[in-house]
Amino acid sequence: MHMSDALVSPAVGGAMWGVAVGVAAWSARKLRQAPEDGRVPLMGVLGAFVFAAQMVTFAIPATGSSGHLGGGVLLAIILGPGAAFLVMASVLMVQALLFADGGLLALGCNIVNLGFFASFLAYPFVFRPVAGARPTPRRLFGASLAACVVGLQLGALGVVVETALSGVSELRFASFLLLMQPIHLAIGIVEGLVTGAVVVFLRRARADLPLGTALAPEAGRPRSRRAALVAVGLVAMLGAGVLSWFASSRPDGLEWSLARLAGGRTPVVPDTGLRRALARAQAAMALLPEYGLEKNAAGGRESRPRSWPAVDAGTSTAGLVGALLTLALSGAVGAGLRAVRRSAPASRAPSLRSRQDVT
Amino acid sequence: MTARIESALAHIGSIEDLAALDTPIHRLDPRAKLVTTLALLVAVASFGRYEVTRLLPLALYPIVLAALGDVPAGPILARLALASPFAILVGIFNPLIDRAPLAALGPVVVTGGWLSFASILVRFGLSLGTALLLVATTGFDAVCAALARLGLPRALVIQLLFVYRYLFVLSDDAARMIRAHGLRAPLGRRPGLRVAGSMLGQLLLRTLARAQRIHAAMLCRGFDGVFRLRRPLRLGARDVAFAVGWCGWFALVRAVDLPQLLGAVLGRLG
């Protein structure tokens, strides 16, 4: 369920990058205040564990398919929210840089969807209350299950909201929501079952290990009111940011789907003072003011409801011919450069792959 | 999924080999390549959703990167194909939902849905292909060093380096465990939920023990809580020219519809 670069607009991608960087800086500062006691290697190796754990697939009863561990909630249970968030962020960055899972522009979205919701919402507000102060194995299992389900539902909702705000995909908000949430309910239950099994196993094997408190001593106490306020504030900021993009940056997406629902009539948008102010601010701040407002028929979403089907075959054909030519030219440049390179063979530095030494 | 992870690890191995080459692209400062790549991503995402042809001139950057950096196209394209299902899944509904005609190629009318679907695929290929090429021509460690110099929180950079370092070690652990289970399981079946829970728990215990050993080893070598990344980065005129030149190209592509211009000129000549 990685959000993809192909579906995200610069506004949404940038806003989520901002949220992710802010939470990461906050978490890093919080961690620096805790005593450094083997925290850095533990966090690092647990990040690698998330990858390795995904190799262990298991049969899902009665379906014939298989599942694997996601990791976000498990990390929060072991490490506490801040450290777990940083570990998930690093895992997602490695996935984006090395495996093309998601992509760099969508990285902020993915860190929020898969890291923030699991560490800062599902863990403190679902896992801890359900598990209680002195959890029995049964309670631990139930709490893990509930936290995974909630975390994945929030993550899936994040994907749907970000996709709708970006407006690249044609999927309507409601239908995409109805597609994503049930699928991720199933995934969440499977993930919750295996996370619960691992947590109960860990509790039995290492009763000395204080869960969720290993690295963040303050998390051992019942959550203070201030921490809850900070969490609620962050969510509110996120929501406000998201909603303000809805209201100001891309009014067309929402209005456009409303227009479709309303049977082609353009919905009446109340021209409130706030809306005007937002529009003015948007016009003043927009990096790419022409974005989405191209005047030509081939690109204009704005002009479409009025002028379609004003299709200019001549323009389209010239565009296609030019595109093919562009590709051919780019390919020729590449081939030429390769030929030049081949005539002067590259020297090879010693390979770095001898990484089998183990600490 | 196991096969997927294994292919991913094999992919990292080949990326590491490519990153060890010495070409004009490899010799550039990692910051120049990182900034240029980010600029390309923003440029790609800034186009309207019905744009297909106007995106294509941006492909010049990854093509030049691959050509001058001696990166074969095959592994990169294979990796993209493996990662593509989500983009395809979300985009494939566009042609079904949006049936408004937006363009015509002679007698064939192209609907908005097909245009936006094609646009999603082109965006996907451009942005992810370029990100893969960045690592293949730079190396993961150098990208991390560049991120640190550009202001990413130190804790996150160290975390990235650790994850990358132990990825192979722990995956080998997991692979051994899976093989041991497979040898003992009747018909080589996958473990059930219960068994998978204890297998993952065992893997977790080993991981925790390993973290303690690593910490002890770090303390033995005089670790005092501060990380010192030693990787000299020098930003020369070549690096600046590289970044500025390519950003200029992206801006030109964004401002002017080059394929349209080219096609029109060609039409006039013919």
Interface residues (C-beta under 8 A of the other chain):
Chain A: M1 H2 S4 D5 A6 L7 V8 S9 P10 G13 A24 A25 A28 L31 R32 E36 G38 V40 P41 L42 M43 G44 V45 L46 G47 A48 F49 F51 A52 A53 Q54 M55 V56 T57 F58 A59 I60 P61 S66 H68 L69 I78 L86 V87 A89 S90 V91 M93 V94 A96 L97 L98 F99 A100 D101 G103 L104 L105 T163 G167 V168 S169 E170 L171 R172 F176 L193 V194 G196 A197 V198 V200 F201 L202 A205 R206 L209 L287 L288 Y291 G292 E294 A297 A298 G299 R301 R304 W308 P309 V311 D312 A313 T315 S316 T317 A318 G319 L320 V321 G322 A323 L325 T326 L327 S330 G331 V333 G334 A335 G336 L337 R338 R341 A346 S347 R348 A349 P350 S351 L352 R353 R355 Q356 V358 T359
Chain B: M1 T2 I5 E6 A8 H11 I12 G13 I15 E16 D17 A19 A20 L21 D22 T23 T37 L38 L41 V42 V44 A45 S46 G48 R49 Y50 E51 V52 T53 R54 L56 P57 A59 L60 I63 V64 A66 A67 L68 D70 R79 L80 L82 A83 F86 A87 V90 G91 F93 N94 I97 D98 A100 P101 L102 A103 A104 L105 G106 V109 V110 G112 G113 S116 S119 I120 L121 R123 F124 S127 L128 G129 A131 L132 L134 V135 G139 F140 V143 P153 R154 A155 L156 I158 Q159 L160 L161 F162 V163 Y164 R165 Y166 L167 F168 V169 L170 S171 D173 A174 A175 M177 I178 R189 R190 P191 G192 L193 R194 V195 A196 G197 S198 M199 L200 G201 L203 L204 L205 T207 L208 R210 A211 Q212 R213 I214 H215 A217 M218 G225 F227 R254 D257 L258 P259 Q260 L261 L262 G263 A264 L266 G267
